[in-house]
Amino acid sequence: MPAKYIVRNLRGNSYYHTYNRGENVAIFLDEDDYKTFLYYLYIYTAPISEVAARHPELPERLKAKNLGDDVRLVAYCLMPDHFHLLLKQQSSDVIPKLLKQMSNAYTTYFNTKYKRKGKLMHGRYKATLIESEYLLVQMVRFVHLNPPNFGDYLWSSYRYPLQTNELMNRFGSVEEWEKFHLDQDSYQLNLPKIKHLIIE
């Protein structure tokens, strides 16, 4: 991956497109793998009060890793061999901490389940800074359109727009949200504007 995506100094109060892929392997092999990754993502990014209410038996060691006060998950898409996360962090060190926690927890799960050793992810995550709300919305569409069958795809945030109130305020309704994603003319027109934010 080009060195420009190896971000060392992230800004606070900023949006980022983050990405990683497997080290020459698929990282999601069955439904439980996707669910486990999303479980950790929820535990680490949702408000701690919500997490505690939903998972009252959650071990203290996991509660202590919650970053919900400092990071917001805007959109995601999990593909068989890689993932995209759009995140907003309040302080400059939250995304690095989150991605490290995610990598460690999921790699431990994956290696234990499939009786393998060693690293799972292809080095450090990659990240690009999203410098405007307009570009953020375009990147949300890009992330959601990764799978060809995006409308029926289970492992992205496309199917759950009401959970992203910040974005839904821009669209006003689920119908407008769907129309935006289906508008291929608009998508192709805007692709050059987000080319510098796309990591593949």
Disulfide bonds with the S-S distance in Angstrom:
none
